[in-house]
Amino acid sequence: MFPNGFSIFGSLLVCVAMGCGAPQDQAGKPASGRQFLSVGTAPPGGAFFVVGGAISQVVDDHLEAWNVSAEATKGTQENIRRLSSGELDFALANAAISYFAVRGEGDWGEKQGVQAVMTLAPNIALFITHQNSGVKTLADLKGKRAAVGPAGAGFEYFLKPILEAHGVTYDDFTPLYNTQAGAVDMLADGSAAAAFLGGAVPTASITQASASQDIYFIPFDVAAKESLFKKYPFFFAATIPANTYRGQTEAFAGMNVGSMHLITRASLDEETVYQFTKTLYEHRAEVVKKHPAGKAINPKNVIRDTGTPFHPGAIKYFKEIGIWESL
């Protein structure tokens, strides 16, 4: 919607505190030929943090000329802004938020200078409610209180289009801002009639909710989904298999509401992005060992178009191994 990162992050903080602009040897002199690269992730506790740390570690392990460090951030919106300003080199982001950022739409104000490197794991999200809440469709949210994600996380970039396709706006209900774990608690104590939850499947928050409550997956309207798929490239169909969660006896026809993807600043040179992409792709099995989301680094998925233009360095590598032409 990822504890490898702490030691890497710590080294980054030391570097920043010392004011160093490049990696140094034991004598305090710049290490000749070495390049320092930063990867923005998200706060500890989520998939972005672990996956970002894994990606950084794998590339750092296999390119001795580079010093690659993961940096814990507030998430997608901060990552995009810091890439655009040159404070980060690579970062993880939600593809739906990136889509609007590169177009300067919504609250972005101006086009952000970021480009895609790889499309990663899907973010499969939906509204859940208690079986006895009386909420059976998204239209039933009108007049209710619903948890819609953490404040400032940018969920509205994909949630508002979903609601609007179902004839609902934020003005029709009371949006409540909380973490996914907090949203589950609000659902349990009745302070929220529904909660928007998601991520890689199975999603920890939905597992938690279904373990302690009899929950109902609020379905998406078929026509509404089709309209979203046609309008936005970051939305596409995704099924949650039956029995993924307690009490879920049938498969749920859901949606990917914006894949996790690896992005970079558009100003980063082609060769650096090419080498980073090549190294990560060739050693992708090591990412899988650290988090199952690494399985998304595969020939079919990494080049998936989510509406953010790919960096020329990434395109160069994908053409070289013959998968770009399959688009």
Helices and strands as residue ranges (DSSP letters): H 4-18, E 35-40, H 47-62, E 66-71, H 76-84, E 90-94, H 95-103, G 106-108, E 114-119, E 124-130, G 138-141, E 145-147, H 156-165, G 170-172, E 174-176, H 180-189, E 194-199, H 204-212, E 215-217, H 222-231, E 236-240, E 252-256, E 260-265, H 270-282, H 284-290, G 292-296, H 312-320, G 324-326
